């Protein structure tokens, strides 16, 4: 699994980035979180994704 930084858009001289998390298909399907509103918490060394 990886977190990938990609350029979202460029406006004049400023570049905007977004991050994509590459999660294995089976893990997403088993989580029952697909197409749900999610909230995220970050701590040092952790990212926690939960259903709202």
C-alpha positions as MATLAB code, in Angstrom:
seq = 'XXXXXXXXXXXXXXXXXXXXXXXXXXXXXXXXXXXXXXXXXXXXXXXXXXXX';
ca = [
       0.000    0.000    0.000;
       1.289    3.472   -0.827;
       0.404    7.134   -0.421;
       1.033    8.949   -3.687;
       1.302   12.730   -4.130;
      -0.065   14.006   -7.463;
      -0.438   17.482   -8.876;
      -4.121   18.430   -8.893;
      -3.911   21.703  -10.794;
      -1.772   24.731  -11.437;
      -3.146   28.265  -11.101;
      -0.729   30.920  -12.285;
       2.489   30.156  -10.385;
       0.890   28.086   -7.603;
       0.629   24.293   -7.782;
      -2.020   22.377   -5.845;
      -1.456   18.757   -4.875;
      -3.660   15.941   -3.638;
      -2.827   12.575   -2.160;
      -4.081    9.186   -3.294;
      -3.981    6.119   -1.044;
      -3.549    2.911   -2.989;
      -5.487    0.288   -0.953;
      -5.804   -3.345   -2.085;
      -9.189   -4.129   -3.694;
     -10.097   -6.965   -1.324;
      -9.460   -4.798    1.756;
     -11.757   -2.055    0.430;
     -14.533   -4.519   -0.439;
     -14.301   -6.241    2.969;
     -14.402   -2.917    4.845;
     -17.919   -1.937    3.664;
     -16.634    1.650    3.290;
     -16.856    1.945   -0.504;
     -18.909    5.015   -1.556;
     -19.490    6.044    2.090;
     -18.725    9.389    3.725;
     -15.523    8.937    5.690;
     -13.652   10.896    8.335;
      -9.930   10.786    8.855;
      -7.773   11.205   11.944;
      -4.040   11.501   11.822;
      -1.595   10.875   14.612;
       2.156   10.584   14.538;
       2.849    7.563   12.340;
      -0.862    6.717   11.823;
      -3.770    7.598    9.556;
      -7.178    6.313   10.720;
     -10.086    6.181    8.257;
     -13.590    5.682    9.718;
     -17.180    5.831    8.564;
     -19.005    8.937    9.777;
];
